Structures are given as C-alpha cells and as structure tokens.
C-alpha cells in the first residue's frame, strides 16, 4: 500500500513538473502607444531680411515634441543622424555654400512604434578663409593692391589645364598704361567677410575675346568699364585640378562683371600664391584660356 502511495506521489510530481515546463512564459509591455502630436520647429541662426538663409554660421536650433515619445532619432539631411532623447539640439551644418536640407524626425514610442515628420530648410554656411590668406589679403582691415608691373609675367596666358603662363608672360612695363594704374582694395569686416573695390581711373584693359562681356566692342585695349563699387567676395576651395605645389587651393568669386585689374571675362580667381606684399592669381577667361595676374601691395 505504501509502495502504491509513493508511486502515485512520484507520478503526480512528474506531471506537475511537465505541466510547468510546457506552460509559456508571458510578458507584459503595457499599452502600445504611438507618438502623437509630433511637431518640428527650426530656427536658423541670424536669419533676417538681409540674410534669408542665415548668418553663415550654419547653426540651426531644432526642437521636436510629441506625446508618448520615448526618444527621437533625427536625420539632419546631410548624411548624419543622431538620437536626441530631449528632442532639442543645436546643430551646425558644415558644407560651405547655400544648400537645402530635409530634416526628418522619427519619434519612437513604446515597443518601437514610430511617428515621423519632415521639414525642408535652406542654410547658408560661409567658407572659413584660412587666417594666413585673410591677413595677407587685407592686413586685418584693409589693403590696397596694384599691378606688379615690374615683375616678369605680371600678365600671362596659357592652356587651362596648366598653372603657369606657358604661352605668354609679359616682360616688365610692357603693357598698356590703363592696366597699370588700377588700385584694388581688399577689406574685411568683423565677421571676416571680404570685400573688394577697384579704382580703375575710368578705364580698364580687356582682352578682345571678353569685350562683349563688358558691354563694349573691339580687340585688346583700354575701355570705359564700370568696376561695380564695393563687392562682397565669395571664397571657397578651388575647383580646378591644381595641387598644393602650385596653388593655395583657395579661390574667390567676384560678383558682377568680375573685373580686377584687367578683364578676361572670368569672375572666379584662384590664388596661386600670396604673401603680405605679393599675390599671383589665375582665372579662366571668356576664350577658355587660363589668364594670370600678379599684384603687389601699394
């Protein structure tokens, strides 16, 4: 009898263990809630009527909110993303120039449920001019430059895939008088924006291929060309195939007709070399050739 009771107990325990092992463990995640009322606001630093895309710092204050959100994953539209639990971040765009970016926010709720919102912004990022170039160009405030007429190659031309005046380099003091009396002033403001004004004494020299670009007609010679007042220059990395061995790899664009001390029809100038007293620049003219100018501090 005792043996039968023991056998019954053993069978009962075994069934209990088997039942327990087969029972599925259950977990509770609570209520599954998607984020609702998702908002996204952006404030571009320095944006005003004069600076419709910001002050050039690239700073944008981003704020996103939602009910039932645990955290936020923000895609800034420039290839970078970041998890921002608070939904508030000051982000700096770094690509020089004016570009459109689409900011996308994924608000993450319980069990990973996501609500999304996007917004397009346009941001201007100013190029940071290397300090040595900025100092040499403006002396920290303003500096006047003139044609280095005593230097060999102060005017020059060559093929556009080279970086020296292979075809022609003017000997000293051999060009037209109107090409030698221009005064070019480079200045900077407190934000390191650079401006240029040219006093051409009423005339500037132009190559024949570019005269139509300046609104005149004729061959190489001196013409009554307006230099356009004080112009803000746009600096950037050089777009040519130059190397650091032959260039600073920095270029600037002159708005308007782009003329400096003589006209080629080009408006983009690459700084090949610069010191506190001399500067060598290159541009591609209306004829497709590379033109060279040498300037010196007045």
HELIX and SHEET records of a PDB file:
HELIX    1   1 UNK A    2  UNK A   22  1                                  21    
HELIX    2   2 UNK A  110  UNK A  112  5                                   3    
HELIX    3   3 UNK A  131  UNK A  138  1                                   8    
HELIX    4   4 UNK A  177  UNK A  179  5                                   3    
HELIX    5   5 UNK A  208  UNK A  214  5                                   7    
SHEET    1   A 3 UNK A  36  UNK A  44  0                                        
SHEET    2   A 3 UNK A  59  UNK A  67 -1                                        
SHEET    3   A 3 UNK A  88  UNK A  92 -1                                        
SHEET    1   B 4 UNK A  81  UNK A  83  0                                        
SHEET    2   B 4 UNK A  71  UNK A  75 -1                                        
SHEET    3   B 4 UNK A  97  UNK A 108 -1                                        
SHEET    4   B 4 UNK A 114  UNK A 125 -1                                        
SHEET    1   C 7 UNK A 168  UNK A 169  0                                        
SHEET    2   C 7 UNK A 155  UNK A 158 -1                                        
SHEET    3   C 7 UNK A 290  UNK A 297 -1                                        
SHEET    4   C 7 UNK A 142  UNK A 147 -1                                        
SHEET    5   C 7 UNK A 183  UNK A 188 -1                                        
SHEET    6   C 7 UNK A 194  UNK A 199 -1                                        
SHEET    7   C 7 UNK A 231  UNK A 232 -1                                        
SHEET    1   D 7 UNK A 168  UNK A 169  0                                        
SHEET    2   D 7 UNK A 155  UNK A 158 -1                                        
SHEET    3   D 7 UNK A 290  UNK A 297 -1                                        
SHEET    4   D 7 UNK A 278  UNK A 284 -1                                        
SHEET    5   D 7 UNK A 268  UNK A 274 -1                                        
SHEET    6   D 7 UNK A 250  UNK A 253 -1                                        
SHEET    7   D 7 UNK A 234  UNK A 237 -1                                        
SHEET    1   E 3 UNK A 221  UNK A 223  0                                        
SHEET    2   E 3 UNK A 204  UNK A 206 -1                                        
SHEET    3   E 3 UNK A 262  UNK A 263  1                                        
END                                                                             
